[in-house]
Each structure stands twice: as C-alpha cells, then as structure tokens.
Amino acid sequence: MTVTVEWTATALLNLVDILDYVREQSPQGADTLAVEIQAKTGRIAADPKLYRTGRVRGTREAVVTENYLMVYRVAGDVVQILNVLHARQQWPTRKGRE
C-alpha cells in the first residue's frame, strides 16, 4: 500500500533551515542528508507504520540519521510530515519553551 505524502509548512521550513545550516558546514553533508530524508519519505509512503510510535499521540517518528528525525502522522491514505528536528531538540516542546 502506497500513500500520499504531504509536507506541512512547518516541516518544510525546518527542513530548509536544517539543510542550510548543514550546507554551511559541509555542502556534501547537506546533499547526503537530503538524500536520506528523501529515502525515508519513500519508505514512509510504502509502509507508514514502519517507524516507531511518536512521543506525541497520533504521531510516528523516523530517525533519519543519528542527529535528525522526521515526525509524521498517518491519516487514512495520507501521511503528513509534521516536522524535521535535530535529535537534541526538545520534542514535544514544553509550554513556554521553544
């Protein structure tokens, strides 16, 4: 079963920020990370329940690399990528903290 994958605006903005940051350090590293994210997105589309249950109810989390993860939600035949985060980021965020 293959589903449709949709990216939220938040996820896309965070992805761009992450890739820009990594690109400053290592252009090749940014390209590698982008390929890994694309590959994980394809695996999610093919099998939405492949990755672990998320820390927020109704979500799942795919570890992209040891430093980055994708948070997503499955709704029928649609998967929404909700966020791309650095592994050290507080997730979910606590009230009053970013």
N, C-alpha and C positions, 0 to 999 in steps of 0.2 A: 504494500500500500504506500503510495507516494502522496504526500500532502503539499499544499501550497505554503510557502514560507513568506511571511510579511515581516518587515523590519519596522519597528516604531521609530519615530523621530528621535527619541532619546537614545535608542540603541545606535542609530546611525551617527548622531553627533558624538557620542562617546567613542565609537569606532574610529571616526576621523581623528579625534583628539589623540587617541592611543597610537594610531599609525603615524601621525605627525611627530609625536614625541619619540617613538622608536626610530623613525627615519632620521631625526637629528643625531641620534647616537650611532645608528647603523642602517644605511639605506637597504642593504641586503637583508638585515634582520626584519625590517618593516615588510619587505616583499615576502619573506618566509612566513611571517605572522599572517599576512593577508591570505596566503595560500592555505595555511592551516585553518583559518576561520572559514574560508570557502569550503574546504573539505568537510569540516564539522557541520556546516549548514546543510551540505548534501546528505550527510549521514542522518541528520535530524529529519530531513524530508523523507528519507527512505524508511526510517524507523523512529518515530517521535518519542517512544518510551525507552530508547536505548540508554539514555544517560540518567544520572541519579535524580531522585526526588529533590526538589529545591527546598531551601530554608524558609521560603515564603509559601504558604498554602497555595496549591494550584499551579506551582511552577516546577520547572526542571532545570538542571544546571549541567552544562557540558564543559569540562575542563579542556581548554584549547591548548595551552601549554602550562608549565608549572606556574606561570605568572598571570595568566589570563583565563577568564571563564565567560561563557555566554549563558544568560538567564533567559528562559523561554517558557511559553505557555501553549498548551495544546487545546484547541477548541474545535472539536469535530475533525474536519479535514483541512484545518488551517493551523499553522504554527506561527505564533508571534514571537519574534526575537525582541525581548523587552529591554535588555541591557547587555553591554560588554563591559566587564570590570577587571581591574587589576586584582589579583588574589588577596592583596593586603588591604583592600578597601573594606570598610565596614559594610556588610550586607547581611540582612537588610539594615538600612540606616536607622539609627535611633532617633526618636523625636527630638528636634532641636539640634541635631548634628547632621552635618553633610558628609 
